[in-house]
Amino acid sequence: MTPAYGQLIDSIQNAFEYKPKPVLKLEARNAFVTSSYVKMKSIKAGVNFHNKVKLGAGYSWMKSDYEVVHSQDTNTLHFGYGLVFFDYAFHQSKHWNLEIPVQIGIGRISYKYKKTLHAQQWVPIYEPAMTMEYLFLKYFGVGFGAGYRIIIKSSSPIKEQFTSPIYIFKFKVNFGNIYKDVKRTIY
């Protein structure tokens, strides 16, 4: 075992010694389907261990309408997936937070024609990324990140390509700090 690997394992193990706190995330990620830009929205809930490790589950869906023409018909493409996530903060300072978020899940891709399901396929999803946040004014942060969405899809009636780079823009409101300061002021 290399020293760097040992430090990583120790850092993750030490985070689990702290009392977990609940975490709720609303996210937007940007990606591509074939060569068209799409937005993905997510809602996630889980636990936060000392702002070092976050674990949880959620659901992500394609927000953008994506129209596909088959023969004479125009179908709407839908994509959504259940996921579990693991976020590891490998660098933290007063203003900076660098994190490796990873999510895996199972999703469904489908075509709908006039609200009727036309074709569908279930797919596994793996999405590693790296993000950077700058925290300012004690309660707020902005950031960005990049990663890659990998989807294993067999040949099927769904022809679009879902494996693609992803990019993330973040705006963070630190409700934990707001709560602590309000509680301190009241009591």
Rosetta blueprint (number, residue, H / E / L):
1 M L
2 T L
3 P H
4 A H
5 Y H
6 G H
7 Q H
8 L H
9 I H
10 D H
11 S H
12 I H
13 Q H
14 N H
15 A H
16 F L
17 E L
18 Y L
19 K L
20 P L
21 K E
22 P E
23 V E
24 L E
25 K E
26 L E
27 E E
28 A E
29 R E
30 N E
31 A E
32 F E
33 V E
34 T L
35 S L
36 S E
37 Y E
38 V E
39 K E
40 M E
41 K E
42 S E
43 I E
44 K E
45 A E
46 G E
47 V E
48 N E
49 F E
50 H L
51 N L
52 K L
53 V E
54 K E
55 L E
56 G E
57 A E
58 G E
59 Y E
60 S E
61 W E
62 M E
63 K L
64 S L
65 D L
66 Y E
67 E E
68 V E
69 V E
70 H E
71 S L
72 Q L
73 D E
74 T E
75 N E
76 T E
77 L E
78 H E
79 F E
80 G E
81 Y E
82 G E
83 L E
84 V E
85 F E
86 F E
87 D E
88 Y E
89 A E
90 F E
91 H E
92 Q E
93 S L
94 K L
95 H L
96 W E
97 N E
98 L E
99 E E
100 I E
101 P E
102 V E
103 Q E
104 I E
105 G E
106 I E
107 G E
108 R E
109 I E
110 S E
111 Y E
112 K E
113 Y E
114 K L
115 K L
116 T E
117 L E
118 H E
119 A E
120 Q E
121 Q E
122 W E
123 V E
124 P E
125 I E
126 Y E
127 E E
128 P E
129 A E
130 M E
131 T E
132 M E
133 E E
134 Y E
135 L E
136 F E
137 L L
138 K L
139 Y L
140 F E
141 G E
142 V E
143 G E
144 F E
145 G E
146 A E
147 G E
148 Y E
149 R E
150 I E
151 I E
152 I L
153 K L
154 S L
155 S L
156 S L
157 P L
158 I L
159 K L
160 E L
161 Q L
162 F L
163 T L
164 S E
165 P E
166 I E
167 Y E
168 I E
169 F E
170 K E
171 F E
172 K E
173 V E
174 N L
175 F H
176 G H
177 N H
178 I H
179 Y H
180 K H
181 D H
182 V H
183 K H
184 R H
185 T H
186 I H
187 Y L
